Amino acid sequence: MTTELLSALGDPKRVAVLGALCAAPGAHTVAGIGARAGLSERDVQRALAVLGGAGLIRRDDAGLSADLGPIRAAAADGAASTPVGRVAADFPRLDGCLKNGRIATIPADGGLKAELGRLVMAALPRRDAYTERELTTELKALGDEPVALRRLLVDLRLVERAADGSRYWPGP
């Protein structure tokens, strides 16, 4: 379904039609959508056929309306397929720290920080040891602040590091 969804959204005319439906919620007619999107009725009909095939259009007795559920579902599926997304369900208190399957913020609360550290360890690939560069690269895949995440893991003693900072390994 994701390929069909992306294909449907890959055309500016179809995006304009979907945008016209979203801009003024409620039921619409083909002529009304065309006027709002600046497209001919023929272009609107073609766009509606493709958008409908992707599940983005609802048709009922009142007219046409947008259904953004498939987009939300695809975004959720994408987030769930990331390393963080695969373990996030085990850490529900951290929902506010995560965005699109990535770590967006590091909480100030000590208990939440410790939980975030456990999430990071669960999302990291299992290895006996990492160089500093390897660990930073892996953490970059999890969030936008890999150095802060590395520091968090060291502070929580979830990883230990060599005195010169060149190697890291799982803590006790």
C-alpha positions as CSV (number, residue, x, y, z in Angstrom):
1,M,0.0,0.0,0.0
2,T,2.9,2.4,0.7
3,T,4.1,2.3,-2.9
4,E,0.6,3.0,-4.2
5,L,0.2,5.8,-1.6
6,L,3.6,7.4,-2.6
7,S,2.8,7.1,-6.3
8,A,-0.6,8.8,-5.7
9,L,1.1,11.7,-3.9
10,G,3.9,11.9,-6.6
11,D,1.9,14.2,-8.9
12,P,1.4,17.9,-8.2
13,K,-2.2,17.9,-9.6
14,R,-3.2,15.1,-7.3
15,V,-1.5,16.8,-4.3
16,A,-3.4,20.0,-5.3
17,V,-6.7,18.1,-5.3
18,L,-6.0,16.5,-1.9
19,G,-4.9,19.9,-0.6
20,A,-8.2,21.4,-1.8
21,L,-10.1,18.7,0.0
22,C,-8.2,19.2,3.2
23,A,-8.2,23.1,3.1
24,A,-12.0,23.2,3.5
25,P,-13.2,20.1,5.4
26,G,-16.6,18.8,4.5
27,A,-18.1,17.3,1.3
28,H,-17.0,18.7,-2.0
29,T,-18.0,18.5,-5.7
30,V,-15.6,18.0,-8.6
31,A,-16.4,21.5,-9.8
32,G,-15.7,23.0,-6.4
33,I,-12.4,21.1,-6.0
34,G,-11.3,22.2,-9.5
35,A,-12.0,25.9,-8.6
36,R,-10.1,25.6,-5.4
37,A,-7.2,23.8,-6.9
38,G,-7.1,25.7,-10.1
39,L,-7.6,22.6,-12.2
40,S,-10.0,21.5,-15.0
41,E,-12.7,19.1,-14.0
42,R,-11.1,16.5,-16.2
43,D,-7.8,16.8,-14.2
44,V,-9.7,16.6,-11.0
45,Q,-11.5,13.5,-12.1
46,R,-8.2,11.8,-13.0
47,A,-6.7,12.8,-9.7
48,L,-9.7,11.6,-7.8
49,A,-9.5,8.2,-9.5
50,V,-5.8,7.7,-8.4
51,L,-6.3,9.2,-4.9
52,G,-9.4,7.0,-4.4
53,G,-7.4,3.9,-5.4
54,A,-4.9,4.8,-2.7
55,G,-7.7,5.1,-0.1
56,L,-7.3,8.9,0.3
57,I,-10.8,9.9,-0.9
58,R,-14.1,9.2,0.7
59,R,-17.3,9.4,-1.4
60,D,-20.7,9.5,0.1
61,D,-24.1,11.0,-0.5
62,A,-22.9,14.4,0.6
63,G,-19.9,14.4,-1.8
64,L,-16.2,14.0,-1.7
65,S,-13.8,14.4,1.3
66,A,-10.2,13.5,2.1
67,D,-9.2,10.5,4.2
68,L,-5.7,11.0,5.6
69,G,-5.7,7.7,7.5
70,P,-3.5,5.9,5.0
71,I,-0.9,8.6,5.3
72,R,-0.9,8.5,9.1
73,A,-0.7,4.7,8.9
74,A,2.2,4.7,6.5
75,A,4.0,7.2,8.7
76,A,3.4,5.1,11.8
77,D,4.6,2.0,9.9
78,G,7.8,3.9,8.9
79,A,8.5,5.0,12.4
80,A,7.9,1.5,13.8
81,S,10.5,0.1,11.4
82,T,13.4,2.2,12.8
83,P,15.7,0.8,15.4
84,V,14.1,3.1,18.0
85,G,10.6,2.4,16.8
86,R,11.1,-1.4,17.1
87,V,11.7,-1.0,20.9
88,A,9.6,2.1,21.7
89,A,6.5,0.1,22.7
90,D,8.6,-1.2,25.7
91,F,9.1,2.4,26.8
92,P,5.7,4.2,26.7
93,R,6.8,6.9,29.1
94,L,9.2,8.2,26.5
95,D,6.6,8.9,23.8
96,G,7.2,12.6,24.3
97,C,10.9,12.2,23.6
98,L,10.4,10.4,20.3
99,K,9.4,11.7,16.9
100,N,9.1,9.7,13.7
101,G,11.0,6.7,15.1
102,R,13.9,8.8,16.4
103,I,15.0,10.3,19.7
104,A,14.0,14.0,19.5
105,T,14.8,15.2,23.0
106,I,16.7,14.0,26.1
107,P,14.4,14.5,29.1
108,A,15.6,16.5,32.2
109,D,14.0,14.1,34.6
110,G,16.5,11.6,36.0
111,G,14.1,8.7,35.9
112,L,13.2,9.4,32.3
113,K,16.9,9.8,31.4
114,A,17.6,6.4,32.8
115,E,14.7,4.9,30.8
116,L,16.0,6.6,27.7
117,G,19.4,5.1,28.3
118,R,17.8,1.7,28.5
119,L,15.9,2.4,25.2
120,V,19.1,3.4,23.5
121,M,20.8,0.2,24.7
122,A,17.9,-1.9,23.4
123,A,18.0,-0.2,20.0
124,L,21.8,-0.4,19.6
125,P,23.1,-3.4,17.7
126,R,24.7,-5.9,20.1
127,R,28.5,-5.7,20.0
128,D,31.3,-6.5,22.5
129,A,32.9,-3.1,21.8
130,Y,32.8,0.0,19.7
131,T,35.3,2.5,18.6
132,E,34.2,6.1,19.4
133,R,33.4,6.6,15.7
134,E,31.4,3.4,15.5
135,L,29.3,4.2,18.5
136,T,28.7,7.7,17.3
137,T,27.6,6.4,13.9
138,E,25.2,4.0,15.5
139,L,23.8,6.7,17.8
140,K,23.3,9.0,14.9
141,A,20.9,6.5,13.4
142,L,18.8,6.8,16.7
143,G,18.7,10.5,17.2
144,D,20.0,13.9,16.2
145,E,22.3,14.3,19.1
146,P,24.6,11.3,19.1
147,V,27.3,12.9,21.3
148,A,24.8,13.7,23.9
149,L,23.4,10.2,23.7
150,R,26.9,8.8,24.1
151,R,27.5,11.0,27.1
152,L,24.2,9.8,28.6
153,L,25.2,6.2,28.2
154,V,28.5,6.8,29.9
155,D,26.9,8.9,32.7
156,L,24.4,6.1,33.4
157,R,27.2,3.5,33.3
158,L,25.3,1.6,30.6
159,V,28.6,1.8,28.6
160,E,32.1,2.1,29.8
161,R,34.9,3.7,27.9
162,A,38.6,3.5,27.7
163,A,40.5,6.2,29.5
164,D,41.5,7.8,26.2
165,G,37.9,7.6,24.9
166,S,38.8,5.5,21.9
167,R,36.8,2.4,22.8
168,Y,33.3,1.8,24.4
169,W,31.7,-1.5,25.6
170,P,28.5,-2.4,27.4
171,G,28.6,-1.7,31.1
172,P,28.1,-4.0,34.0
